Amino acid sequence: MPSGSVSGGSGNSKSGAKSSKAIQAAKKKSGGARGVPPQRQIPWLTIGGVAVVVILVAVIAVSIIPKAQDKQALEAWTPSESNQDPSGEIEGVLKIDYPAGVHIAPGQRVAYDQSPPFGGPHDSVWATCTGTVYAQPVRTENMVHSLEHGAVWIAYNPDLVDDAGVDTLAAKVDGRTYTMMSPYPGLDAPISLQSWGHQLKVDSADDERIDQFIAALRLNRYTYPEVGASCSTIPGSFDPANPPAFDASDPGPDAVPMEAESVGEMQQAPAGS
C-alpha cells in the first residue's frame, strides 16, 4: 500500500473529529438535536427582593396614611386666634366659668357642683399630669388643680368600661404631657373628659369626640387660667405612684363652698356656709 494512503486516512480521521465537535457545539447553541430552546434560570432572588420592597411600602402606607388623615381631621379642632375655643362645636360639651387660684388645705374637701368636678376651689398641690395613667381613683381636689394648669383629665367608670376600652383611653394619655386618666367610681356615664371649665361625657372609648376634646382644650391658652404652669411631679408633696385617695362620700358641712373666691374667705367662713 502506498505510503500516501496512510497519510490520507489519518487526515480524514482528524477532519471527522473536528466536524463532530462542531456539530455538538451547534446543537448546544440551538437547544439540542430536537430544537428545544435552552431553559432560562428564574431570578428568584430579584423577585424576592421586589416582593419585600412592595410589602414594606404597603405596611408603611397602611401605618402612615390613616395617621395623616386623623391629624388633618383634628386640625379643625386646634385653637387659634380666630377660633379660640373649638370645643364649642363639639356636641355635648358643658361649659361653666369658674374663678381660678382658690386653694384649700390638704385635709379639706370641696362641695363641688359637678361630678367629676372641672373647676372651682382645689388643693394647693396639683396631681402629676405628664401623660399619667392612674390605676386607682385620685383625690379630686388635686386633679382639679391640674386642670387649672391646662391639662385634660379622662375619668372613667370602672364598672362600665371594659379592659379594651381602658386600653384605648390609656393610649390617648400615656406619655402625652398635660393629660391624665383615672378611674372614677360612681360616675354617671362610662367616660367623662374634663378641662378647666369644660366637660364632655361619652359612652364609648371609640367616640371621635374624645380626640376632638383633647385637641381643642389641652394646653389651650385661651381657656385655662395658669398658662405656662407645670404638670410635673412635686417631690415631697405629690407621689403619682401613691396619690391621695379618692373619697366618694358626701363632703359634709365643713366642705369649702364653690362660691369661695379667696383663701381668706374660706378661712373666715363658718362651717357649712
C-alpha positions in Angstrom: 0.0 0.0 0.0 1.4 3.4 -0.9 2.5 5.5 1.9 0.2 8.2 0.7 -2.9 6.2 1.5 -1.9 6.0 5.2 -1.5 9.8 5.4 -4.8 10.4 3.8 -6.6 8.1 6.3 -5.2 10.0 9.2 -6.2 13.3 7.8 -9.7 12.1 7.3 -9.9 10.9 10.9 -8.8 14.3 12.2 -11.2 16.1 10.0 -14.1 13.9 11.1 -13.4 14.6 14.8 -13.3 18.3 14.2 -16.6 18.1 12.3 -18.2 16.1 15.2 -17.1 18.7 17.7 -18.5 21.5 15.6 -21.9 19.6 15.3 -22.1 19.1 19.1 -21.3 22.8 19.7 -24.0 23.8 17.2 -26.5 21.6 19.0 -25.8 23.1 22.3 -26.3 26.6 20.9 -29.5 25.7 19.2 -31.0 23.8 22.1 -30.1 20.3 21.2 -30.8 18.0 18.3 -34.5 18.3 18.7 -34.6 22.1 18.5 -35.7 22.5 22.2 -34.9 26.1 23.4 -32.5 26.3 26.3 -34.1 26.7 29.8 -33.7 30.2 31.3 -32.9 30.5 35.1 -35.7 32.2 37.1 -34.3 35.2 39.1 -35.8 34.2 42.4 -33.5 36.5 44.4 -34.6 39.5 42.4 -38.3 38.6 42.6 -38.0 38.1 46.4 -36.3 41.4 46.8 -39.0 43.2 44.8 -41.7 41.5 46.9 -40.1 42.6 50.1 -40.0 46.2 49.0 -43.6 46.1 47.9 -44.7 44.7 51.2 -42.7 47.3 53.1 -44.3 50.1 51.1 -47.7 48.7 51.8 -47.1 48.4 55.5 -45.8 52.0 55.7 -48.7 53.3 53.7 -51.2 51.4 56.0 -49.5 52.9 59.1 -48.8 56.4 57.9 -51.8 57.3 55.8 -54.5 56.9 58.5 -52.4 58.8 61.0 -52.0 61.7 58.5 -55.7 61.6 57.8 -56.5 61.7 61.6 -54.1 64.6 62.1 -55.7 66.5 59.2 -59.2 65.9 60.6 -58.1 67.2 64.1 -56.7 70.4 62.7 -60.2 71.8 62.6 -60.2 71.4 66.4 -56.9 73.2 67.0 -57.4 76.5 68.8 -56.2 79.7 67.1 -56.6 83.5 67.5 -59.7 83.4 65.2 -61.1 80.2 66.8 -60.1 80.3 70.5 -62.4 77.6 71.8 -63.2 75.0 69.1 -64.9 72.8 71.7 -68.0 75.0 71.2 -68.6 72.9 68.1 -68.3 69.6 69.9 -71.8 68.2 70.7 -72.4 67.6 74.4 -69.7 69.9 75.9 -70.7 71.6 79.1 -69.1 74.9 79.9 -69.0 76.7 83.2 -67.0 79.8 84.2 -65.0 79.2 87.4 -62.8 81.6 89.4 -59.2 80.5 89.5 -56.5 80.4 92.2 -58.7 79.4 95.1 -56.7 76.9 97.1 -57.6 74.7 100.1 -55.5 72.8 102.6 -54.7 69.1 102.2 -57.2 68.0 104.8 -60.1 70.0 103.3 -62.8 69.0 100.8 -64.8 71.0 98.3 -68.5 70.8 97.8 -68.2 70.5 94.1 -71.2 71.3 91.9 -70.3 68.7 89.2 -69.1 65.1 89.3 -66.4 64.8 88.2 -65.5 68.4 89.0 -63.8 70.6 86.4 -63.2 73.9 88.2 -63.6 75.7 91.4 -61.5 75.6 94.7 -58.8 72.9 94.8 -55.8 71.7 96.6 -52.7 73.8 96.5 -50.8 70.8 95.1 -51.7 69.6 91.6 -51.8 66.0 90.5 -49.0 64.9 88.2 -50.4 65.3 84.7 -47.5 64.3 82.4 -49.4 61.7 80.5 -50.1 59.9 83.7 -52.4 56.9 83.8 -53.5 56.3 87.4 -54.6 52.7 88.2 -56.5 53.9 91.3 -59.0 56.8 91.8 -57.3 60.0 92.9 -58.5 62.8 95.2 -60.5 65.2 93.1 -59.2 68.4 94.8 -55.7 67.6 93.4 -57.0 66.6 89.9 -58.9 69.9 89.5 -55.7 71.9 90.2 -54.1 70.1 87.2 -56.9 71.3 85.0 -56.1 74.9 86.1 -52.6 74.2 84.5 -54.1 73.3 81.1 -54.4 69.5 81.5 -57.2 67.3 80.2 -58.4 64.6 82.6 -60.1 61.5 81.4 -62.2 59.8 84.1 -64.0 56.5 83.6 -66.4 54.3 85.5 -64.6 51.0 86.1 -67.9 49.2 86.2 -69.0 50.5 82.8 -65.7 50.4 80.7 -64.1 47.1 79.8 -60.4 46.3 79.6 -60.3 47.1 75.9 -61.9 50.4 76.5 -59.5 51.3 79.3 -56.6 50.4 77.0 -58.0 52.6 74.2 -58.2 55.5 76.6 -54.8 54.9 78.1 -53.3 55.0 74.6 -54.6 58.6 74.3 -52.9 59.6 77.5 -49.8 57.5 78.3 -46.7 59.7 77.9 -48.6 62.7 76.5 -47.9 65.7 78.6 -50.7 67.7 80.1 -53.1 64.7 80.1 -54.1 62.3 82.9 -56.5 59.5 83.4 -58.1 57.7 86.4 -61.0 55.5 87.4 -63.9 57.4 89.0 -66.3 55.1 90.9 -69.9 56.0 90.7 -69.5 58.1 87.5 -72.9 58.6 85.9 -71.5 57.9 82.4 -68.9 55.4 81.2 -66.4 58.1 80.4 -66.1 61.8 81.3 -63.5 64.3 80.0 -62.5 67.4 81.9 -60.5 70.5 81.2 -60.8 73.8 83.1 -64.4 74.9 82.8 -65.3 72.2 80.2 -66.7 68.7 80.4 -67.8 66.0 78.0 -69.4 62.7 78.8 -69.4 59.9 76.3 -70.5 56.2 76.2 -67.6 54.7 74.3 -63.8 54.9 74.2 -64.0 54.9 70.4 -66.1 58.1 70.3 -64.4 60.6 68.0 -65.3 63.5 70.3 -62.7 62.3 72.8 -59.8 63.2 70.4 -61.6 66.4 69.4 -62.0 67.5 73.0 -58.3 66.8 73.7 -57.2 68.7 70.6 -59.4 71.7 71.4 -58.7 72.1 75.1 -55.3 70.5 76.1 -53.0 73.5 76.6 -55.5 75.8 75.0 -54.1 79.1 76.3 -57.4 80.8 75.7 -59.4 78.6 78.1 -57.3 77.8 81.2 -56.1 80.3 83.9 -52.4 79.4 84.6 -50.7 79.4 81.2 -47.2 78.1 81.5 -47.7 76.2 84.7 -46.1 72.9 85.2 -47.7 69.4 85.2 -44.6 67.7 86.6 -44.5 65.9 90.0 -43.9 68.0 93.1 -41.3 66.0 95.1 -42.4 65.5 98.7 -45.9 66.9 98.0 -47.5 64.5 95.5 -46.5 61.0 94.6 -48.1 59.7 91.4 -47.2 56.1 92.4 -49.2 56.6 95.7 -51.5 59.6 95.2 -54.1 60.9 97.7 -57.1 58.6 97.8 -60.4 59.4 96.2 -63.2 59.9 98.6 -66.7 59.1 97.3 -68.5 60.1 100.5 -70.5 63.3 100.9 -68.1 66.2 101.5 -70.0 67.2 104.7 -70.9 70.5 106.3 -67.3 71.6 106.7 -66.6 71.4 102.9 -65.4 74.5 101.1 -68.3 76.0 99.1 -68.0 76.6 95.4 -68.7 80.3 95.9 -65.5 80.8 97.8 -63.4 83.3 95.8 -60.3 83.6 98.0 -58.3 81.7 100.6 -59.2 84.4 103.2 -62.9 84.0 102.6 -62.6 80.2 103.1 -60.7 80.6 106.3 -63.2 83.0 107.7 -66.4 81.2 106.6 -68.2 79.3 109.3 -68.6 75.6 108.8 -71.4 74.7 106.5 -71.5 78.2 104.9 
